[in-house]
Amino acid sequence: MMNLCKDVGAPEWILIIYYFMFRFFTFLFLLFISFSEWVFASQRISNKELAKDLSGLMSSRASIESLAGTGRTYTAFSRQYLQNLEWFFQKYATPFHTLALRPTVDRALSYRLRIQQYSLSCEIAALQIILSRLWIQVSEDDIFWGIQKYSFPYSSGWIWWDPDMEFVWLYNGKQKTRTGYGVYAPPLAKYAQMYSLKTESIDIWNYTGNLNSDSHLTYLLESLSKNKAHILLWWDYCTDPIYEDGVMNAGWKSIFEFFPLPARNNCTVSYEKRIMSWTTPEGKEIIWLSWEHAFVLLGYVGTTKNPSHIIVWDTFTGRHVYPYFEWMRKWSAMQNRSLIISSKK
């Protein structure tokens, strides 16, 4: 398309083709937006980025249409329009591709999916979604006050507490300022067990015999596909830009809950610079990742032993579909942590 933009004048038939392509994709986007406005208007804060992008395309198209019959050249306007059109398709190509994938299993409709209430309550929000599916109605605050927590600030001597034992400080804090971190599987499993639920926690430290990252993932997908369990995962919030399927900037509840187009998981700091550590009062070293995050496993594309994509609900940016290799990178960054919850019946 860029080669066409460099021509002295784009042929009129090419403009006609792109004009109708634009009208078709505009219709699809407006259809999505209209449906979400109708169903979820009370559950969202509007994000205007998509509307702004569409408005820019409409403006450049209107400039071309205004020249019709005047005898003036189309060159400058058609070049700008085609450039805008190419940029628009590049930006939204991955989301459309993920929407077109046909999942083998997708449990999205089984859950009351929602966005986390606080800045660091991703694990609590994910657990709440799973408990709600099991007919246990609790709030994020109920869960937070029902688990053990360490309520003291980060020490200047690199001393802090153990997320395997309790929630580390404030759930409305920030990791980068050490005013809060999060929690791992054991405290959440203990809370779920209060409701007579069966729990199983697996990470790389449990790997023995034939259990490795691939067989671990297969086990999770088989449990999900047989509708036997609900799965909470820990992994890297940040997504490689190559595999980013979000179309809006992530903000405080800035997306439609249950809207098919997610927000972006952008990060400006490299993975290596986000790995840090502290020591507990007992001397245990905690290796942690800034932008540690939790998700609910929804489904997959392919087979349980050879999935091509993994589908998750991010409690901050919505539903994502990640290629297998990006999934494994993000998951391994948090030591392949998983919490499997099921009814004992």
PLY file of the C-alpha trace (Angstrom):
ply
format ascii 1.0
element vertex 345
property float x
property float y
property float z
element edge 344
property int vertex1
property int vertex2
end_header
0.00 0.00 0.00
2.88 2.37 0.78
4.15 1.97 -2.78
0.81 3.22 -4.03
1.07 6.24 -1.78
4.33 7.19 -3.43
2.79 7.32 -6.88
2.29 10.70 -8.49
-1.44 10.07 -8.36
-3.29 7.05 -6.99
-5.61 5.52 -9.64
-9.24 6.26 -8.96
-10.25 2.58 -8.93
-7.82 1.95 -6.06
-9.41 4.75 -4.08
-12.82 3.22 -4.72
-11.65 -0.18 -3.44
-10.16 1.30 -0.27
-13.20 3.47 0.22
-15.50 0.44 0.35
-13.00 -1.48 2.52
-13.03 1.41 4.94
-16.83 1.53 4.98
-16.99 -2.21 5.72
-14.55 -2.13 8.64
-16.14 1.05 9.96
-19.45 -0.78 10.02
-17.91 -3.66 12.03
-16.39 -1.33 14.61
-19.57 0.70 14.98
-21.52 -2.53 15.36
-19.28 -3.61 18.24
-19.52 -0.19 19.86
-23.31 0.03 19.50
-23.82 -3.40 21.03
-21.58 -2.59 23.98
-23.26 0.80 24.48
-26.61 -0.96 24.72
-25.59 -3.82 27.01
-22.77 -2.47 29.12
-23.23 1.31 29.19
-23.56 1.37 32.97
-20.39 -0.67 33.55
-17.74 1.32 31.72
-15.87 4.57 31.37
-15.69 5.41 27.66
-12.34 5.29 25.87
-12.27 7.70 22.92
-9.19 6.40 21.13
-11.05 4.22 18.63
-13.54 6.99 17.88
-10.66 9.42 17.31
-8.95 7.02 14.88
-12.16 6.54 12.92
-12.77 10.28 12.89
-9.32 10.86 11.37
-10.06 8.43 8.56
-13.45 9.95 7.91
-11.91 13.40 7.76
-9.30 12.39 5.16
-11.98 10.59 3.12
-14.21 13.68 3.24
-11.33 15.75 1.86
-11.19 13.47 -1.20
-14.95 13.51 -1.69
-15.02 17.33 -1.56
-12.80 17.44 -4.68
-15.13 15.33 -6.79
-16.11 17.20 -9.97
-13.82 20.18 -9.28
-11.05 19.08 -11.65
-8.45 19.49 -8.88
-5.83 16.78 -8.30
-6.46 13.92 -5.92
-2.75 13.29 -5.36
-2.02 14.90 -1.98
-5.32 13.93 -0.39
-5.29 10.36 -1.72
-1.71 9.89 -0.49
-2.68 11.02 3.02
-5.83 8.91 3.01
-4.00 5.76 1.98
-1.32 6.39 4.60
-4.00 6.84 7.26
-5.80 3.71 6.09
-2.63 1.61 6.20
-1.81 2.86 9.70
-5.36 2.08 10.86
-5.30 -1.49 9.51
-1.84 -2.14 10.98
-2.97 -0.91 14.39
-6.12 -3.02 14.48
-4.98 -6.06 12.46
-3.96 -8.22 15.44
-7.23 -7.66 17.35
-9.25 -8.59 14.26
-7.09 -11.69 13.80
-7.64 -12.83 17.40
-11.37 -12.23 17.04
-11.37 -14.44 13.93
-9.73 -17.38 15.72
-12.10 -20.19 16.63
-11.32 -21.38 20.16
-11.38 -25.07 20.95
-12.51 -24.13 24.46
-13.60 -20.71 25.68
-15.23 -20.46 29.11
-15.80 -16.69 28.93
-19.58 -17.01 29.04
-19.33 -19.20 32.15
-18.00 -16.35 34.27
-19.16 -12.98 35.49
-16.02 -11.29 34.20
-15.10 -7.95 35.69
-12.28 -5.44 36.12
-10.34 -5.25 39.37
-11.44 -2.63 41.87
-8.01 -1.59 43.17
-4.58 -1.01 41.65
-2.99 -4.18 43.11
-6.03 -6.40 43.64
-5.60 -8.51 40.47
-5.21 -11.81 42.36
-8.18 -10.99 44.58
-10.33 -9.98 41.60
-9.41 -13.19 39.76
-10.33 -15.26 42.81
-13.62 -13.38 43.15
-14.50 -14.21 39.51
-13.84 -17.92 40.15
-15.74 -17.96 43.46
-18.71 -16.25 41.82
-18.78 -19.04 39.22
-18.97 -21.51 42.12
-21.96 -19.60 43.58
-19.94 -17.99 46.36
-20.75 -14.28 46.42
-18.02 -12.22 48.07
-16.48 -8.83 47.33
-12.83 -7.96 46.83
-12.86 -6.34 50.26
-14.27 -9.53 51.79
-11.42 -11.56 50.32
-8.75 -9.05 51.27
-9.86 -8.95 54.89
-10.28 -12.73 54.92
-6.67 -13.55 54.01
-3.54 -12.98 56.03
-1.75 -9.75 55.17
1.43 -7.93 56.07
0.46 -4.35 56.85
3.83 -2.67 57.26
5.83 -0.60 54.76
8.88 -1.71 52.85
12.04 -1.43 54.97
15.04 0.54 53.75
17.15 -2.54 54.52
15.45 -4.51 51.72
13.30 -6.31 54.30
9.70 -7.12 53.47
7.28 -10.00 53.83
6.50 -13.22 51.99
3.68 -13.21 49.35
3.48 -17.00 49.76
2.30 -16.33 53.30
0.21 -13.15 53.09
-0.80 -10.19 50.98
2.14 -7.80 51.05
0.96 -4.41 52.27
-1.58 -2.22 50.42
-3.89 -3.45 47.65
-4.33 0.15 46.49
-0.59 0.87 46.49
2.02 0.76 43.74
4.77 -1.78 43.18
7.26 0.76 41.84
7.03 2.85 45.03
7.07 -0.24 47.31
3.71 0.70 48.80
2.28 -2.69 47.89
2.98 -5.86 45.95
0.43 -8.67 45.94
-0.08 -12.26 47.00
0.67 -15.75 45.68
-1.34 -18.99 45.71
-1.20 -20.36 49.30
-3.18 -17.58 51.06
-5.81 -17.59 48.28
-6.05 -21.39 48.44
-6.57 -21.20 52.19
-9.39 -18.70 51.68
-11.09 -20.90 49.05
-10.85 -23.89 51.38
-12.98 -22.00 53.90
-15.85 -22.65 51.47
-15.07 -26.38 51.23
-13.44 -26.04 47.83
-10.64 -28.24 46.55
-7.42 -26.41 45.66
-4.13 -27.37 44.04
-1.13 -25.06 43.71
1.57 -25.83 41.12
4.73 -23.92 40.16
8.24 -24.76 38.97
9.28 -25.89 42.46
6.73 -28.72 42.22
8.22 -30.08 38.99
9.35 -33.66 39.52
9.47 -36.69 37.26
7.75 -35.95 33.95
6.19 -32.69 35.11
7.55 -29.66 33.24
6.14 -26.44 31.83
4.53 -28.16 28.82
2.97 -31.02 30.79
1.88 -28.51 33.44
0.07 -26.47 30.78
-1.49 -29.62 29.30
-2.78 -30.56 32.75
-4.36 -27.12 33.17
-5.99 -27.18 29.73
-7.34 -30.71 30.24
-8.81 -29.69 33.59
-10.42 -26.69 31.94
-11.72 -28.57 28.89
-13.38 -31.22 31.07
-15.00 -28.41 33.07
-13.47 -29.86 36.21
-11.64 -26.82 37.50
-11.17 -23.06 37.46
-7.64 -21.75 37.11
-5.93 -18.62 38.38
-2.48 -17.79 36.94
0.41 -15.48 37.72
2.52 -14.00 34.96
4.10 -10.90 33.47
1.62 -8.11 32.82
3.78 -6.69 30.02
3.24 -8.00 26.50
5.77 -8.10 23.68
4.54 -5.42 21.22
4.70 -8.01 18.42
1.93 -10.00 20.10
-0.08 -7.12 21.52
-3.78 -7.62 20.74
-5.11 -4.64 22.69
-6.57 -1.69 20.79
-7.02 0.90 23.54
-4.75 2.41 26.14
-5.20 0.73 29.51
-6.65 3.06 32.09
-8.63 2.90 35.24
-11.59 0.80 34.11
-11.16 2.31 30.65
-12.57 -0.64 28.72
-15.92 -2.33 28.36
-16.29 -5.27 30.66
-16.86 -8.28 28.43
-16.10 -6.18 25.33
-14.35 -8.28 22.68
-11.52 -5.76 22.09
-9.11 -5.54 25.06
-6.85 -2.73 26.20
-3.08 -2.82 25.72
-0.61 -4.25 28.22
2.12 -1.72 27.46
5.35 -1.40 29.45
8.25 0.98 28.96
10.80 -0.86 31.14
12.56 -4.02 29.95
12.03 -7.37 31.66
15.61 -7.48 32.98
15.21 -4.12 34.73
11.96 -5.21 36.37
13.44 -8.20 38.25
14.16 -7.28 41.87
14.47 -8.92 45.27
13.96 -8.44 48.98
14.50 -10.58 52.09
11.90 -11.63 54.66
12.64 -11.22 58.40
13.32 -14.98 58.49
16.00 -14.62 55.82
14.05 -15.98 52.82
14.95 -14.25 49.55
11.97 -13.16 47.46
12.74 -12.70 43.75
9.94 -10.60 42.38
8.86 -8.98 39.17
7.61 -5.45 38.90
4.30 -5.62 37.00
3.57 -9.08 38.39
-0.03 -9.82 37.50
-2.81 -12.43 37.78
-5.26 -13.80 35.20
-8.13 -16.24 34.85
-7.60 -19.00 32.28
-10.54 -19.04 29.83
-9.57 -21.39 27.03
-7.29 -22.24 24.14
-7.02 -22.78 20.39
-5.68 -26.13 19.18
-5.32 -29.19 21.40
-4.47 -29.58 25.06
-1.06 -31.00 24.15
-0.35 -28.63 21.28
-2.20 -25.31 21.75
-1.50 -22.52 19.29
-3.09 -19.78 21.44
-4.12 -19.33 25.05
-7.18 -17.28 26.07
-7.22 -15.41 29.39
-9.12 -12.74 31.25
-6.83 -9.97 32.45
-8.52 -8.30 35.41
-7.11 -4.94 34.31
-7.31 -4.94 30.49
-9.89 -7.60 29.55
-9.90 -10.68 27.34
-6.65 -11.55 25.54
-5.64 -14.26 23.08
-1.88 -14.91 23.17
0.22 -17.12 20.88
1.73 -20.09 22.69
5.30 -18.75 22.78
4.27 -15.38 24.21
2.11 -17.14 26.75
5.04 -19.28 27.91
7.32 -16.24 28.16
4.83 -14.34 30.31
4.00 -17.35 32.47
7.61 -18.44 33.06
8.42 -14.90 34.24
6.34 -15.75 37.34
7.70 -19.29 37.81
4.67 -20.93 36.11
2.47 -20.30 39.14
-1.08 -21.61 39.03
-3.92 -22.17 41.46
-6.53 -24.77 40.49
-9.90 -24.51 42.27
-12.77 -26.95 42.02
-15.80 -28.18 43.89
-15.33 -31.28 46.01
-18.59 -32.73 44.68
0 1
1 2
2 3
3 4
4 5
5 6
6 7
7 8
8 9
9 10
10 11
11 12
12 13
13 14
14 15
15 16
16 17
17 18
18 19
19 20
20 21
21 22
22 23
23 24
24 25
25 26
26 27
27 28
28 29
29 30
30 31
31 32
32 33
33 34
34 35
35 36
36 37
37 38
38 39
39 40
40 41
41 42
42 43
43 44
44 45
45 46
46 47
47 48
48 49
49 50
50 51
51 52
52 53
53 54
54 55
55 56
56 57
57 58
58 59
59 60
60 61
61 62
62 63
63 64
64 65
65 66
66 67
67 68
68 69
69 70
70 71
71 72
72 73
73 74
74 75
75 76
76 77
77 78
78 79
79 80
80 81
81 82
82 83
83 84
84 85
85 86
86 87
87 88
88 89
89 90
90 91
91 92
92 93
93 94
94 95
95 96
96 97
97 98
98 99
99 100
100 101
101 102
102 103
103 104
104 105
105 106
106 107
107 108
108 109
109 110
110 111
111 112
112 113
113 114
114 115
115 116
116 117
117 118
118 119
119 120
120 121
121 122
122 123
123 124
124 125
125 126
126 127
127 128
128 129
129 130
130 131
131 132
132 133
133 134
134 135
135 136
136 137
137 138
138 139
139 140
140 141
141 142
142 143
143 144
144 145
145 146
146 147
147 148
148 149
149 150
150 151
151 152
152 153
153 154
154 155
155 156
156 157
157 158
158 159
159 160
160 161
161 162
162 163
163 164
164 165
165 166
166 167
167 168
168 169
169 170
170 171
171 172
172 173
173 174
174 175
175 176
176 177
177 178
178 179
179 180
180 181
181 182
182 183
183 184
184 185
185 186
186 187
187 188
188 189
189 190
190 191
191 192
192 193
193 194
194 195
195 196
196 197
197 198
198 199
199 200
200 201
201 202
202 203
203 204
204 205
205 206
206 207
207 208
208 209
209 210
210 211
211 212
212 213
213 214
214 215
215 216
216 217
217 218
218 219
219 220
220 221
221 222
222 223
223 224
224 225
225 226
226 227
227 228
228 229
229 230
230 231
231 232
232 233
233 234
234 235
235 236
236 237
237 238
238 239
239 240
240 241
241 242
242 243
243 244
244 245
245 246
246 247
247 248
248 249
249 250
250 251
251 252
252 253
253 254
254 255
255 256
256 257
257 258
258 259
259 260
260 261
261 262
262 263
263 264
264 265
265 266
266 267
267 268
268 269
269 270
270 271
271 272
272 273
273 274
274 275
275 276
276 277
277 278
278 279
279 280
280 281
281 282
282 283
283 284
284 285
285 286
286 287
287 288
288 289
289 290
290 291
291 292
292 293
293 294
294 295
295 296
296 297
297 298
298 299
299 300
300 301
301 302
302 303
303 304
304 305
305 306
306 307
307 308
308 309
309 310
310 311
311 312
312 313
313 314
314 315
315 316
316 317
317 318
318 319
319 320
320 321
321 322
322 323
323 324
324 325
325 326
326 327
327 328
328 329
329 330
330 331
331 332
332 333
333 334
334 335
335 336
336 337
337 338
338 339
339 340
340 341
341 342
342 343
343 344
